[in-house]
Amino acid sequence: MERESKKEESQHMKLVDLEHHFYDRSTIDAMEAREGKGYPYYNAKEDLIHWNDLLTMPQGPLLKRLLDVGEARLEMMDRLGISTAVLSCSQGIEEVDPAESVELARRSNNAAYELSRRYPGRYLGSAILPSRDPKAACEELQRCVEELGFVCWHTHSNYGPVDSPDQERFRPIWQKAADLGVYVYLHPNLPQDKTMLSRYGFTMAGPGAGFTVDTMLQVLKLIVGGLFDEIPETKMLVGHLGESIPFLMDRIDNRMNFLPNPALKNREKPSYYFKRNIMVTTSGNMSPEAFACTKAVFGIDHILFGSDYAFEAAEDMVEYVTKLPLTEEERAMLYYQNAEKLGVR
């Protein structure tokens, strides 16, 4: 009876979803038109996204769910008690040559803005940027925040086989996000070394292991590269309960302290930045043991709800967090209060 009572209480509590994906039809059409021009591209006949010459991702019902951001999705959100969702595009736009990605990013951001206007309070926008052109990216981020009211920059753990957000040439975008007062959501991408896991297919190279490996290393590169010391106002979110870092946090601190070297530019232990700059979401990790570890290492005030829809079943994610053994105060922090600290209202 007590568990049922807590479940009913949680169903009436505001729930903000910090990782909620969509695709816009115009950008899918543009990705289809890219076939023969380079990677990534979408082949409609095969119903596959070709991420590189070794890895493809089947779409099937997933594409339909990503494109459906109207009444059907809102009905699902209502049924699950999701009050507000921050929309993000994970379509490979950042990997496309800047000559194309500037317009692709603008289209996707405009689509997210129109949804936020059509359904006020239900959808908020996060900016996808033509990141390989830092000047254009800064201009688009400023437009998205100041004109469209977006709450964050949604970026990826790499921008293809060469570029990644820890590189010095991308610092102006991080500075622009800090100046505008918006957080950065670092979302996984396939490993930059396409041969590392490709012989095991997309499942292993992507969500099974590759996404975690690439994103975990990118977070650590941002830390040891000195980003959070150079731009201390930076606020960053990482999904999947921290991409295994909570489990490894003590060892990471210990070994970097044991073997210091001048290549490490961070002024504090890596764990320090998870207290000051970095928060994590639940997206796509439904392990009670992983949640307990993350809560013990980072604290409940650094964990937010993310469904990872449509790449995960939102129903499963909501049921998972509903069953977590939390006090009412802890649940409020996880569900919406920690999001409000980031300016997501």
C-alpha positions in Angstrom: 0.0 0.0 0.0 2.8 2.4 0.9 4.5 1.7 -2.5 1.3 2.4 -4.3 0.8 5.6 -2.5 4.3 6.8 -3.4 3.6 5.8 -7.1 0.4 7.9 -7.1 2.3 10.9 -5.6 5.0 10.7 -8.2 2.4 10.5 -11.0 1.0 13.9 -9.9 4.4 15.5 -9.6 5.7 17.7 -12.5 8.1 15.7 -14.7 10.6 17.4 -17.0 12.3 15.3 -19.7 15.8 16.6 -20.6 16.5 14.2 -23.4 13.6 13.9 -25.9 14.5 13.4 -29.5 12.7 14.3 -32.8 13.5 14.6 -36.5 12.1 17.2 -38.8 10.9 16.0 -42.2 12.9 18.6 -44.1 16.2 17.4 -42.6 15.4 13.8 -43.3 14.7 14.7 -47.0 18.0 16.6 -47.0 19.8 13.6 -45.6 18.3 11.5 -48.3 19.5 13.9 -51.0 23.0 13.6 -49.6 23.5 10.0 -51.0 26.6 10.0 -53.1 27.9 13.3 -51.5 29.3 11.8 -48.3 28.3 10.5 -44.9 26.0 10.4 -43.1 23.0 10.0 -45.5 19.6 8.3 -45.5 18.5 5.7 -48.1 14.7 5.6 -48.1 14.5 2.4 -50.2 16.7 0.5 -47.7 15.3 2.5 -44.8 18.9 2.8 -43.5 21.0 5.7 -42.2 24.5 5.2 -43.5 26.8 6.7 -40.8 30.0 5.7 -42.7 31.1 3.1 -45.2 31.0 0.4 -42.5 28.0 1.1 -40.3 24.3 1.5 -41.1 21.3 2.0 -38.7 17.9 0.6 -39.6 15.0 3.0 -39.0 11.7 1.2 -39.3 9.1 2.3 -36.7 11.8 4.4 -35.0 11.7 7.0 -37.8 7.9 7.3 -37.6 8.2 7.9 -33.8 10.9 10.5 -34.3 8.9 12.4 -36.9 5.6 12.3 -34.9 5.8 15.3 -32.5 2.1 16.2 -32.7 -1.0 15.0 -30.8 0.0 11.4 -30.5 3.2 12.2 -28.8 1.5 14.7 -26.5 -1.1 12.1 -25.6 1.8 9.7 -24.6 3.4 12.4 -22.5 0.1 13.2 -20.8 -0.4 9.5 -20.1 3.0 9.2 -18.5 2.9 12.5 -16.7 5.7 14.2 -18.7 4.9 17.9 -18.2 7.6 19.4 -20.5 10.2 17.9 -22.9 13.3 19.5 -24.3 13.4 18.6 -27.9 16.8 17.6 -29.5 17.9 16.5 -32.9 20.4 13.6 -33.1 20.6 13.4 -36.9 24.2 13.8 -37.8 23.9 17.4 -38.9 27.1 18.3 -37.1 29.1 15.8 -39.2 27.9 17.3 -42.5 30.2 19.8 -44.3 29.6 23.3 -43.0 28.4 24.4 -46.4 25.4 22.2 -45.9 25.1 22.0 -42.1 24.4 25.7 -41.6 21.1 25.5 -43.4 20.3 22.0 -42.1 20.7 23.2 -38.5 18.6 26.3 -39.1 15.8 24.2 -40.5 15.8 21.8 -37.6 15.9 24.6 -35.0 13.1 26.4 -36.8 11.0 23.2 -36.6 11.7 22.9 -32.9 10.7 26.5 -32.4 7.4 26.1 -34.3 6.6 23.1 -32.0 7.3 25.1 -28.9 4.9 27.8 -30.2 2.2 25.4 -31.2 2.4 23.6 -27.8 3.5 26.3 -25.3 5.0 24.9 -22.1 5.1 21.3 -23.5 8.1 21.6 -25.8 11.3 23.6 -25.3 14.0 23.8 -27.9 17.7 22.8 -27.8 20.0 24.1 -30.6 21.7 21.8 -33.0 24.6 23.7 -34.5 26.9 23.7 -37.6 29.7 23.1 -35.1 32.5 22.6 -37.6 32.0 26.3 -38.5 32.5 27.9 -35.0 31.6 31.4 -36.2 28.3 30.2 -37.8 27.6 28.0 -34.8 27.9 30.9 -32.4 25.6 33.0 -34.6 23.0 30.3 -34.7 23.2 29.6 -31.0 22.7 33.3 -30.3 19.7 33.3 -32.6 18.2 30.2 -31.0 18.6 31.6 -27.4 17.8 35.2 -27.9 15.1 35.0 -30.6 13.7 31.5 -30.3 14.0 31.1 -26.5 16.0 27.8 -26.6 17.4 26.5 -23.3 20.5 24.6 -24.4 23.0 23.6 -27.0 22.7 19.9 -27.9 26.0 18.7 -29.2 27.6 15.3 -29.8 30.7 13.5 -28.5 32.4 14.0 -31.9 31.7 15.6 -35.3 33.0 12.8 -37.5 36.4 11.0 -37.7 38.5 14.2 -37.1 36.7 16.8 -35.1 35.5 16.7 -31.5 34.2 19.4 -29.1 37.2 19.3 -26.8 39.4 20.8 -29.6 40.6 24.4 -29.1 38.9 25.7 -32.2 35.5 24.9 -30.7 36.1 26.9 -27.5 34.2 30.0 -28.9 31.0 27.9 -29.0 31.4 26.9 -25.4 32.1 30.5 -24.4 29.0 31.6 -26.3 26.8 29.1 -24.5 28.2 30.3 -21.1 27.7 33.9 -22.1 24.1 33.2 -23.1 23.5 31.3 -19.8 22.4 28.0 -21.4 23.6 24.5 -20.6 25.2 22.1 -23.0 23.8 18.5 -23.5 26.6 16.2 -24.6 25.0 13.3 -26.6 26.7 10.2 -27.7 28.0 9.5 -31.2 29.7 6.5 -32.8 33.4 6.1 -32.0 35.6 8.2 -34.2 37.7 5.2 -35.1 35.0 3.5 -37.3 37.0 0.2 -37.4 37.1 -0.2 -33.6 33.7 -2.0 -33.3 32.3 -2.0 -36.8 32.7 -5.8 -37.4 30.1 -6.3 -34.6 27.5 -4.1 -36.3 25.7 -0.9 -35.3 24.2 -2.5 -32.1 27.6 -3.0 -30.5 29.3 0.0 -32.1 26.5 2.3 -31.0 24.1 1.8 -28.0 25.7 -1.5 -26.8 29.1 -0.1 -26.1 30.5 2.4 -28.6 28.3 5.4 -27.5 29.4 5.0 -23.9 33.0 4.6 -24.7 33.2 7.7 -27.0 31.1 9.9 -24.7 33.0 8.9 -21.5 36.3 9.7 -23.2 35.0 13.0 -24.5 33.8 14.1 -21.1 37.2 13.3 -19.6 39.0 15.1 -22.5 36.9 18.2 -21.9 37.9 18.1 -18.2 41.7 17.4 -18.6 41.8 19.8 -21.5 41.0 22.6 -19.1 37.6 23.7 -20.5 35.9 24.0 -17.2 38.8 26.0 -15.8 38.8 28.3 -18.8 35.0 28.8 -18.8 34.0 28.0 -15.2 30.4 29.1 -15.8 29.9 26.1 -18.2 27.0 23.8 -17.3 26.9 20.4 -19.0 24.6 17.4 -19.0 25.6 13.8 -19.8 23.1 11.0 -20.3 22.9 7.4 -19.3 23.7 8.1 -15.7 27.1 9.5 -16.5 28.3 7.0 -19.2 29.9 4.7 -16.6 32.0 7.5 -15.0 30.3 7.2 -11.5 31.6 3.6 -11.3 35.1 4.7 -12.3 35.3 8.1 -10.6 37.5 7.2 -7.7 40.0 5.4 -9.9 40.1 8.2 -12.4 40.9 10.7 -9.6 43.4 8.4 -8.0 45.3 7.5 -11.2 45.5 11.0 -12.5 46.8 12.2 -9.2 49.3 9.3 -9.0 50.8 10.0 -12.5 50.5 13.7 -13.1 51.8 15.1 -16.3 51.9 18.5 -18.1 49.4 17.4 -20.7 46.6 17.4 -18.0 45.5 21.0 -17.8 42.7 20.6 -15.2 43.4 22.4 -11.9 41.3 20.1 -9.8 40.5 16.4 -9.6 38.1 15.3 -12.3 35.4 14.6 -9.6 35.4 18.3 -8.7 33.9 19.2 -12.0 31.0 16.9 -11.5 30.2 18.8 -8.4 30.5 22.2 -10.0 29.8 21.9 -13.8 28.5 18.5 -14.8 25.1 16.9 -14.2 23.7 13.6 -15.5 20.4 12.3 -16.7 18.7 8.9 -16.4 18.3 8.6 -20.2 18.5 5.0 -21.4 19.9 3.5 -18.2 17.3 1.6 -16.2 19.5 -0.2 -13.7 18.6 0.5 -10.1 22.2 -0.5 -9.1 23.6 2.1 -11.6 21.3 4.8 -10.2 22.3 3.9 -6.6 26.0 4.2 -7.6 25.4 7.5 -9.4 23.5 9.0 -6.5 26.1 7.9 -4.0 29.0 9.4 -6.1 27.4 12.6 -7.5 24.4 13.2 -5.2 20.7 13.4 -6.1 21.0 17.1 -6.7 23.1 16.3 -9.8 20.7 13.8 -11.5 17.8 14.7 -13.8 15.2 12.8 -15.7 15.7 12.0 -19.3 13.7 9.5 -21.3 15.8 9.1 -24.4 12.6 8.8 -26.4 12.3 7.7 -29.2 15.4 5.6 -28.9 14.0 4.2 -25.7 10.5 3.4 -24.6 9.3 6.4 -22.6 6.9 4.1 -20.7 9.8 2.0 -19.4 11.8 5.0 -18.4 9.0 6.6 -16.4 8.1 3.3 -14.7 11.7 2.9 -13.8 12.1 6.3 -12.1 8.7 5.9 -10.4 9.9 2.7 -8.7 13.2 4.2 -7.4 13.4 4.3 -3.6 13.5 8.1 -3.1 12.1 10.5 -0.6 9.5 13.0 -1.8 12.2 15.7 -1.6 14.6 13.6 -3.7 12.0 12.8 -6.2 11.1 16.4 -6.7 14.8 17.2 -7.4 15.1 14.4 -9.9 11.7 15.2 -11.6 11.9 19.0 -12.0 13.8 21.0 -9.4 17.3 20.2 -10.7 16.0 21.2 -14.2 14.8 24.5 -12.9 18.3 25.2 -11.6 19.5 25.0 -15.2 16.8 27.5 -16.3 14.4 24.8 -17.7 10.9 26.0 -16.7 
